[in-house]
Amino acid sequence: MHSCDVLILGGGAAGLMCALTAAQRGRRVLVIEHAERCGKKILMSGGGRCNFTNTGASPANYLSANPHFAKSALARFTPADFIGMVERHGIAWHEKELGQLFCNDSSKQIVRMLLDECSAAGVQIETRCTLQGVAHEGAAFIAHTTRGSFRSQSLVIATGGLSIPRMGATGIGYQIARQFGHQVLPTRAGLVPLTLSGTHLERIKDLSGLSFAVEAACGKQSFQNQMLLTHRGISGPAILQISSYWREGEPLAINLLPGADIPALLAQWQRERRDAQLATLLAEYLPKRFAQRLCEHWLQNRPMRQFNPREIDHIAATLAHWPLTISGTEGYRTAEVTLGGVDTAGLSSATMMSKHLAGLYFIGEVVDVTGWLGGYNFQWAWASGHAAGLIA
């Protein structure tokens, strides 16, 4: 039986950060990854350029049953700390928008950086190594795998969530949590496209590919960004963001003219552009084909002078709150993250260690901490991995 000080299940962002942090303390660290290589989610992120952090990352950008849980880890490993590592490795980067940082070249550079840091610190990594079961015997953890059994003092669960199963995502981290007495909160797809059905889908599916700015709101939360029409529904940054807050059956409010004083704008059109068709005027703010479709199915296309006050109120209400009924989400197949997971009530916010069993840690996406779109989930991976690596 092989032995090590720290055994990390999962070679993703959180697992590799934990590994290099623990190994730099002189711990003997082994990472086992069931895929053929580490960091597959890193490689695909940001269109292949990896949105590796967000300069504005704060606890307010995360969803969790305990909104305070992420504070400690995020405060002790900040975006500036990760940027420092990136720059030490000579990786050029740029800010795209809203604090989102990307590699100038390729996400492969981030994976290579993490693997080089691990190699320099003496981390051992076993890929194509599938976990078959874990046990706790005395003061040690035993992991049985397709590469044999491993004994360790500390066991770190960095197995991720259920999102993007084609990349090998499984629920094994939740199984291990339950095995050792942890509660697992209900999981669902987050940062995911929303789907339409019936008449709502028929009206817009042939407009697939059109993108424009909206404000999407659900409850008290709202996001202003681009919305993309798809052949199955709606997507784009604004929709992905609000999807984490939307629940089945809840209304979703979409303002088609964000930032505009819609009643004032309509009044101006009625005064100054009385002979212009509504669709023509809307096409100055929205894609022409969508403006025409909006008038065809939700409004009417007439010269502005022909609308009476009641009809103007209806136009204003429709533009401010486009009445679209959401039928569901694309699910884990295309979701960027998994909401829910290992209940933070059973973990130390400072170290990520289990309150039930010393030496057992949960980090990254498997934990009930889910970030917004835009580099926040990677920052949680770095911060939670670093927190555990300082102690494990």
MIBADREN-405223 format. One record per atom (N, C-alpha, C): y negated, x, z negated. Coordinates in steps of 0.05 Angstrom, whole numbers, plus 5000, padded with zeros to 4 digits. Example, Ala and Ser with C-alpha at 12.3 -4.5 7.8 and 13.67 -1.06 7.14 Angstrom:
511452644844 509052464844 506652644844 504552574858 502152734857 499952584843 
***
This chain:
502450175000 500050005000 497550185000 495650125018 493150275020 491350174997 489550354988 487750284967 484850374974 482950224963 480150294967 478550174943 476050244941 474450134920 473349854928 472449834953 471249584962 472549504988 473649264988 474849145013 473048925022 472148945047 470348745058 471748595081 471848335078 473148165098 470948075118 470848185141 468848105161 467048335169 467048395195 465348615205 462948525220 461748305210 459248205222 456848335209 454548215212 452048325202 452048375172 452848165156 452848195127 454948395118 457348385130 459448565122 458848855127 457648915150 457049195156 454749295139 452749125133 450649205115 451649265087 453449095078 454649135051 456249395051 457749435072 459449675074 457849935072 455749955088 454250205089 452750245062 451850025050 450450045025 452250135002 454650025001 456550104981 457550384985 458050455010 459150725016 457050945010 454550875014 452451075008 452151124978 453350954962 453550994933 455951164925 457551234945 459951384940 462451224937 462350964943 464750794941 466450824966 469050814962 470950814985 471150534995 470150495020 469850225031 471650195056 472949965056 474549885080 473549615090 473049595115 472349345128 474649255146 475549015143 477548915162 476248685178 476748695204 475548505223 477748415242 478048145244 480248045261 479748065290 477148085298 476548105327 477048395336 476748435362 477248695374 474948895368 472648785360 470348965353 468548825333 466948985320 465148875300 462548775312 461248595299 458548515306 458348345331 460348185337 460248025362 457947825362 457347715340 455047525339 452347665342 452247905332 449848065336 449448115366 451648185380 451548255408 450448035425 451247785418 450447555435 447647445428 446547525405 444147395395 441647485411 439747305411 437147355424 437447415453 439347285467 439647335495 440547615501 442047735482 442948015485 441048225475 438748135463 436848325453 436548315422 438048135410 438248115381 435548065367 435047825359 432747755342 433447825314 433148095308 434448205284 433048145257 430548045258 429347955233 426847795240 425547705219 422947565222 421047665201 418747755209 416847875190 415847675169 416147415175 415247215155 417447105138 419747225138 422047115123 421347085093 421746845083 421346785055 423346565047 423746515022 425646305014 425046025026 422545975033 421745725045 423045675073 424045885085 425245875111 428245825111 429245755088 432145725085 432845445073 435145345082 436245095071 438545165052 438545045028 440645085009 440444864988 442644804975 442644604953 440944714930 440744984929 439045114909 436945284924 434645174930 432645314946 431545574934 432145624908 431245864895 433246094897 435746034905 437846234903 437246484920 436046444944 435646674962 433446854953 431746774934 429346934927 429947224920 431847264902 432447524892 433247724914 435247644929 436247824950 434147884971 432647674979 430647705000 428347884990 427747874965 425548034954 426348334952 428948384949 429748664945 430648804971 430948654992 431348785018 429848615039 427548715046 425548565062 425848635092 424448475109 424348545137 423448835142 421448925126 420449195129 422649405123 424449345105 426649525099 428449555124 429049335137 430749345160 429349475184 426749415187 425249535208 425249845205 425049935180 425150215174 427750345184 429950205180 432550305189 432550315220 431550105232 431450085262 429850315273 427550375261 425850585271 427050865266 428450895244 429751155239 431751215261 432951015272 434951045294 433651045321 430951045322 429651065348 429850815366 430350585354 430650345370 427950215374 427150185399 424550055405 424849755402 422649635391 422749345386 420049225392 420048955394 417548815399 417548545384 415148445379 414948175367 414547975389 416247775391 416147575412 414147355405 414647215384 412847005375 413646925346 411746825331 412346715305 413846915287 413247175289 414447375273 417247465281 418147365304 420947435313 420947705325 422747885315 422948155325 425548185341 425248315365 427448355383 427648655391 429948745398 430249005411 429048995439 427749215446 426649225474 428949245494 431049375486 433249425504 435649245500 437349295480 439849145477 440649115448 441948885443 443048835416 445249035409 446449165430 448449375425 447349595407 444649635408 443449845392 443649785362 443349525355 443549455327 446349495317 448349405333 451149455324 451749745322 450849905341 451350195341 449950315316 447550235310 446150335286 447850275261 448750035258 450349965234 452950115232 454250145255 456750295256 456350595251 454150705261 453450985256 452851025226 451450845214 450850865185 453450845169 455150665177 457750645164 459450895167 459451005191 461051245196 459951485180 457351515179 456151735164 456751715134 457051465124 457651425096 460651425090 462251445111 465151455106 466551195105 465350985115 466650725116 469050725135 471250605127 473550575145 473550285156 473850255182 473849995194 476449945209 477749725204 480149645218 479549395234 479549415261 479249175278 481949075286 481948835298 484448705306 486348685281 485148635259 486648625233 486248345221 488348185222 488147905214 489147875185 487447745169 488147695141 490347475139 492347525123 494547335119 494447205091 493047335073 492747215046 491647415026 490347315005 489347494984 490347404957 490447594939 491247534911 489747704892 489647624867 488347784846 490547844825 491048104822 493148194804 491948394784 491848324759 490648504739 487748534745 486848784749 484048824755 483648884785 485648834801 485548894829 485848654847 484748674871 485148474892 487148594912 488948424922 490848504942 490448334967 489948464989 489648315015 492048385033 493448185041 495648225060 494748165088 495148355106 494148335133 496348405153 495648375178 497548455200 497648765202 495948905188 495949195187 497049295160 498349125145 499349205119 497749095097 498349175072 496949075049 494949275038 492749175027 490649345016 489949264988 489649454970 488849414943 486049504939 484449344925 481649434920 480649334893 478549464883 477249384858 475449144863 474049154886 472148934893 472948814920 472548554923 473148414947 470648264956 469748314980 467348194990 468048005014 467247755011 467847565033 465447535050 465647645075 463447635094 464547525121 466047315118 467547205141 465947005158 463446955151 461746775167 462546485164 461446315182 461946025180 463745935203 463245685211 464945555232 463645555259 461145655261 459745635287 460945825308 460945735332 461845875356 464745965352 466645775351 469445855347 470646025369 469546015393 470646185415 470246485408 468546545389 468146825381 469846885356 471646705349 473546765328 472846645301 470746475300 469946365274 472246185262 472646215237 474646055222 473545975195 474945805181 474145725155 475545875132 476546115138 478146255118 476546335094 473946385097 472246455074 472146225054 471945985065 471945745047 474545715033 476745775047 479445755034 479645945011 478646195015 478846394993 477046304970 474746194976 472946104955 474345894938 475545704951 476945494936 479345604920 480645804932 482945924918 482146044891 479746154890 478846274866 476946094849 477045834854 475645644837 472845584844 471945654868 469245594876 469045334890 466845194886 466244954901 465145024929 465944874949 464944914976 463544654984 460944674989 459444444996 460044365025 459844105032 460544015059 459044175080 460444245101 459244405123 458644235147 456644315163 456044185188 454544385206 454444315231 453244495251 450144505247 449044735248 446144765246 445044925270 442444905275 441145025298 442844965323 443044705329 444844615349 443544405367 444144405393 443044195410 443843915401 442143715407 442643445400 443543295425 445343095421 446342955444 445342665445 445342555469 444542275474 446842135487 446741875487 448841725500 447641465513 449241335529 448441085541 445841095556 444140895553 441640875568 439841115564 439641215539 437941435533 438641685550 441241735552 442141965568 441741915598 442441685607 442241615635 439341655645 437441595628 434641605636 433641885641 434842085628 433642355630 435542575639 438142525641 440042745646 439542885673 438442745692 437942875718 435343045717 434043045694 431643215690 432443475675 435043525672 436043755658 434644005668 433744175649 432444415656 429444415651 428244175649 425444155643 424844225614 422744375609 422044465582 419044425578 418344335554 415544295548 415144285517 412644325509 412144335480 412044065468 413344035444 413343795429 413043865399 412743655383 413143685354 415343505346 417543615336 419843465328 419843445297 420243205287 420043155258 422342985248 423243055225 425342895211 424742905181 424242665170 423342665142 420742805140 420542985121 417943125116 417843395132 419943465146 420043715160 419343685189 417743855201 417143845229 416844125241 417344145267 417144405281 415744355308 413844515314 412444495340 413244735357 414544675379 415544885397 416544755423 418044895439 419044785464 421444605460 421544385476 423944215478 425044245506 427744275508 429044295534 430844055539 430443925562 432243705569 434843815581 437143715572 439743815582 441343585594 443543655606 445243445618 446743275597 446543365571 447843215550 445843105529 443343195531 441343105511 438943285511 438243385487 435843545484 436443805468 435044015475 435444275461 432744415460 432744675460 430244835458 429544885429 427845085424 427245175396 426444945377 424744765386 423844545367 426144375359 427944315378 430244145372 432344295355 432944545362 434744695346 433844715317 431244765314 430244775286 430544515271 429744295283 429944045268 432743945265 434644045282 437443955280 438644025253 437644235240 438744305213 437944105192 435843945197 434943755178 435843465185 436543425210 437343165219 440143095211 440542845202 443242745195 443842505213 446342455218 447142235236 446041975225 444841825243 443741565237 440841575229 439741815224 436941835217 435141835241 432741735239 430841735262 429742015266 429242085291 428042335298 425442275312 423242385302 420642335314 419842565332 419242495358 418442705377 415642635387 413742805380 410942775390 410742925416 410242785438 410242905465 407643045471 405542995455 402943135460 402043265433 403543455423 402943575397 400143705397 398743655375 396043765373 393843605385 394643405401 392543235414 391942985397 389442905398 388642655386 389142435407 391542325407 392442155428 390641905432 389941755412 388141525416 385541605429 384441835419 381841925430 382142005460 384442135466 384942215493 385141975512 386641775503 386941535519 384241385523 382641385502 380041255504 378241405524 378441665524 376941835543 377841775571 380441755575 381441695602 380441425611 380441225593 379440965601 376440955608 374941135595 372041145601 371541305626 372741545628 371941735648 373841755672 376241655669 378141685691 379541415696 377941215698 378940935699 380840885722 380441015745 382040955768 384541135770 384841325752 387141505753 389641365742 391841415755 394441305745 395241445719 396541295701 397441415676 399241655680 401141625699 403041845704 401642095714 399542055730 398042285740 396642435717 395542285699 394142405676 396142535657 398342415652 400442535634 401542785646 401642805673 402743035686 400943285682 398543245671 396843475664 397743605638 399443455623 400343555597 403343595597 404843445614 407743445614 408743505642 411143595645 412243635672 412043375688 411243405714 410643165730 413042975731 415443075735 417842905737 418342755711 417842885688 418242755663 416042545658 413542605666 411442405663 411942155679 413042195703 413741965719 416041805707 418041945697 420241805684 419441655659 417641775644 416641655619 415241385626 413641385647 412341145655 414240935667 416341035680 418340865693 419940705672 420740835650 422540715631 421340635604 419240775596 418140725569 415340605570 413840665591 411140575594 410840425620 408440405631 407940305657 406040485672 406240505698 404540685712 402440515728 400040495716 397840345728 395340505724 393140445739 390540565733 389740515705 388440705692 387740675664 386040425659 384340335678 382640105673 384239845670 386739855679 388339605678 389839565651 389739755633 391039725608 389239595587 390339385574 388739255553 389139405526 387639345505 387839495480 390639495468 392039275470 394739265459 396539455474 396239465500 397939645516 397239945510 394639995506 393840265499 395040355473 395140175454 396440235428 399340295432 400640155449 403540205455 403840475468 402140545486 402340815499 401941035478 399940995461 399441195440 401841225422 403041005414 405341015395 407741145409 408141095434 410441215449 410041515452 407641595458 407141885461 407342035435 406541905413 406542035387 409342025375 410941835383 413641795371 415441695393 416241875411 417941795433 420541675422 421141415428 423341275416 426041355429 427141575420 429641685430 431741665408 433941535413 436041515393 438141735397 438441905376 440242135378 443042035370 445042105386 447742015380 449342215364 448642475366 450142675351 449142955358 450843155353 450243435360 452443545378 451843775389 453943915405 456144025387 455744035361 457744125342 457944425340 460044525327 460344805322 460644975348 461344835369 461844975394 459445145403 457045025399 454645165408 452645215385 453345135360 451645165337 451245465331 448845545325 448345815318 449145885290 449145685272 449845735244 451345495233 452445535209 453845325194 452245265169 451445015166 450144925141 452244875120 451444895095 453344855073 454945105068 457145075054 458845305048 459145355018 459745605011 460345664983 457945594965 458445434946 456345334928 455045574913 452445594915 451045814901 451145794871 451845564861 451945524831 454045704819 456045794835 458145964825 457746254831 455246334841 454746604847 452246714833 452146974829 449747094818 447847134841 445347044838 443347084859 442547374862 442847534841 442047814842 444147984856 446747924852 448848104862 450747974881 450547704884 452447554901 455247544890 455647634866 458347644854 459047374842 461547314844 462647064832 462147054802 461446814792 461246774764 463946714751 465946664769 468646594759 470446834757 469947034775 471847264776 470347514783 470247704764 468847954768 470048104792 468248224808 469148384831 469448224857 469047964856 469247794880 466347724888 465747764914 463047724924 463147544950 461047394954 460747234978 457947294990 457847355015 455347425028 455047305056 452547285065 452047195092 452446895096 453346825120 453446545128 455546375113 457546505101 459546345086 458246215061 456046315052 454646205029 452745975038 452245795020 450445565025 447545655025 446945825044 444145905050 443945925080 442245765092 442045755121 439145785130 438545975147 435846025155 434945865180 432345865185 431245745209 432045915233 431445815256 431745975281 429546185281 430246425291 428146625294 428546885278 431046965272 431547215258 431947185228 431646935218 431846885189 434746915179 436646835195 439446855187 440447145186 439447315205 440147595203 438847715178 436447645172 435147755148 436747675123 437847435122 439447365099 442047525099 443147585122 445547755124 444948035113 442748145122 442048415112 441548415082 440048215073 439248205044 441548155026 443247955033 445547885016 447648115017 448048235040 449848455042 448948695026 446348745027 445248975012 445548914982 444948674973 445148604944 447948644934 449948564949 452748604940 453548894942 452549034962 453349314966 452249494944 450149414931 448949574909 450749564884 452549374882 454049324858 457049354863 458049264886 460949244891 462249514889 
***
